[in-house]
């Protein structure tokens, strides 16, 4: 059975939101609410090391924004950002917001994914 991970950003989808988030990261990074975005993206593009890690992870991955996640799983009331493991159609948190928000570097997040989501 293939591992299926869902990475959920604490940001909404759409062009306007993307541009607003990029500006927020540049002008007020300490108050930006999505550490998953902060760690995996530069100002505008996904970090190469993160792309390479995901490509070689050996797991099915999915990335959802907050609004997309809430529509798909309205019954789940969890703090975001988060990483979930999807098993038999049921998502279970493998990295909660507190742990994810404690990541300061991309390597911290990669280590957490390996340790908590792939076992």
Long-range contacts (C-beta under 8 A, 24 or more apart in sequence): 2-59, 2-60, 3-58, 3-59, 3-60, 3-85, 3-117, 3-118, 4-59, 4-60, 4-61, 4-62, 4-85, 4-86, 4-87, 5-57, 5-59, 5-60, 5-61, 5-62, 5-83, 5-84, 5-85, 5-86, 5-94, 5-113, 5-117, 6-61, 6-62, 6-63, 6-64, 6-69, 6-83, 6-84, 6-85, 6-86, 6-91, 7-36, 7-61, 7-62, 7-63, 7-64, 7-81, 7-83, 8-36, 8-63, 8-64, 8-65, 8-66, 8-69, 8-80, 8-81, 8-82, 8-83, 8-84, 9-34, 9-36, 9-37, 9-63, 9-64, 9-65, 9-66, 9-80, 9-81, 10-34, 10-35, 10-36, 10-37, 10-66, 10-80, 10-81, 10-97, 11-37, 11-65, 11-66, 12-65, 12-66, 12-67, 13-65, 13-67, 13-68, 17-65, 34-80, 34-81, 35-81, 35-100, 35-101, 35-103, 36-81, 36-83, 36-100, 36-109, 37-81, 39-103, 39-104, 39-105, 39-106, 39-108, 39-109, 40-106, 40-109, 47-106, 49-106, 49-110, 50-106, 50-110, 53-110, 53-113, 57-113, 57-118, 59-117, 59-118, 62-86, 83-112, 83-113, 83-116, 83-117, 85-117
